[in-house]
């Protein structure tokens, strides 16, 4: 690992970022284990050729991060000290022209680099220090900068402060990216650029005259786009099944959505990607209202209670992954007659378990499994589990003797895409969970944190994966604590005023009450006693 010198230690302390010798505050996001070279080498055979290569790649990653930080600082310094500009963003085009010559790139590319460097170095010093130290991979930093390009300086600094509370040297890429998206939503809460109802559009983009292709961009509110994608996915799977049935039966004549008229020769159905395109481009669009015959698609939107109550504008989370603006979340909640309560641990955001005793999980367990595993539970897989995913027992369920096999509990369940479920069944990948985390059979040492699974891949490589958690729980807890303190303060103040009023002479209070009643009857305002009014001031 890279050395941590005293200059960087002082810089981190000046910006308030945690140093390796300091513990993160209680509200921070911690990793299960510190990611050091010993931890890396646990995943491969010690002393093997692969171990050396993994270590070499890790050190190269850290060096690239430090070099990228050096490059950004050069650009930011150039921009800040350019005598024609002196750090004024509105004049950054001048610096960009000069920098383009040194970088041998286009002006527009140079302009974007200069502005990104300025934001990274000047507006986000906490995360930049992690990058300089090699603790933040270059690609992760690119992801962060892309998400703050449209933010103001104040908003970017809020994102920087949020990310400094994440244990960046050790968390996974998925955790990092989720917190970037959450930090941006929190920083921009209450300032939605365009209401969703006015963000619906369809346009042709990415026209490539050389290959003769183009893309159709459909923009709209997230729930509507997800529902559209779901209907298209259901239709493509239905057509694919029909194609397979027709091919197996040797049907004659044209097959459904055989756009190239070669399915009999190919002998297999079209892929889902091709079928989605075929259905979009070869279907008659009927504008007459028709009854929806497809299975309704459930969209899981978790909305913090503080957002519903209007205490703050924290975003909701779509399938536990994608932040949804508070305005849209309230609109969705207002249209629902039935809500389901999801309990989470107030410190970690882990979803608290529910129980079942049968092979099939209950509906509440299936709901939680989608929140715990919005994507396939296999490390590195990003397939959504909303469709074509299966609930799987980590320890196999014994149908003949249920008491001897793995139980149907959230500790023993996860969601897998169909491909990785087949690989697990074939023994190519094998998951394992620590029995100490099982509240029913463990030794009671389980924590309220998310469950962690160790995977053996082809019996040679180990990898770990953690369940998804609700990222907004700690934020909601802090908002509710502030609201409770405000309530207590108001209650104490009211109690004090009541005591002071009660301590006044009874005759004085009675006279004041009679005056108030008389003024209310006449519709007049009581003028409190004070200095003698000016002679020109009318009495009423």
Secondary structure as GFF3:
##gff-version 3
##sequence-region A 1 540
A	DSSP	alpha_helix	6	15	.	.	.	ID=ss1
A	DSSP	alpha_helix	37	41	.	.	.	ID=ss2
A	DSSP	alpha_helix	49	81	.	.	.	ID=ss3
A	DSSP	three_ten_helix	89	91	.	.	.	ID=ss4
A	DSSP	alpha_helix	92	103	.	.	.	ID=ss5
A	DSSP	alpha_helix	107	118	.	.	.	ID=ss6
A	DSSP	pi_helix	119	123	.	.	.	ID=ss7
A	DSSP	alpha_helix	125	133	.	.	.	ID=ss8
A	DSSP	alpha_helix	138	148	.	.	.	ID=ss9
A	DSSP	alpha_helix	153	164	.	.	.	ID=ss10
A	DSSP	alpha_helix	173	187	.	.	.	ID=ss11
A	DSSP	three_ten_helix	196	198	.	.	.	ID=ss12
A	DSSP	beta_strand	201	208	.	.	.	ID=ss13
A	DSSP	beta_strand	213	219	.	.	.	ID=ss14
A	DSSP	alpha_helix	222	249	.	.	.	ID=ss15
A	DSSP	alpha_helix	263	266	.	.	.	ID=ss16
A	DSSP	alpha_helix	272	281	.	.	.	ID=ss17
A	DSSP	beta_strand	301	302	.	.	.	ID=ss18
A	DSSP	alpha_helix	305	308	.	.	.	ID=ss19
A	DSSP	beta_strand	316	318	.	.	.	ID=ss20
A	DSSP	beta_strand	322	324	.	.	.	ID=ss21
A	DSSP	alpha_helix	326	334	.	.	.	ID=ss22
A	DSSP	alpha_helix	363	372	.	.	.	ID=ss23
A	DSSP	beta_strand	389	393	.	.	.	ID=ss24
A	DSSP	three_ten_helix	410	412	.	.	.	ID=ss25
A	DSSP	beta_strand	413	417	.	.	.	ID=ss26
A	DSSP	alpha_helix	418	425	.	.	.	ID=ss27
A	DSSP	beta_strand	429	433	.	.	.	ID=ss28
A	DSSP	three_ten_helix	435	437	.	.	.	ID=ss29
A	DSSP	beta_strand	452	457	.	.	.	ID=ss30
A	DSSP	beta_strand	461	466	.	.	.	ID=ss31
A	DSSP	alpha_helix	473	503	.	.	.	ID=ss32
A	DSSP	alpha_helix	506	522	.	.	.	ID=ss33
###
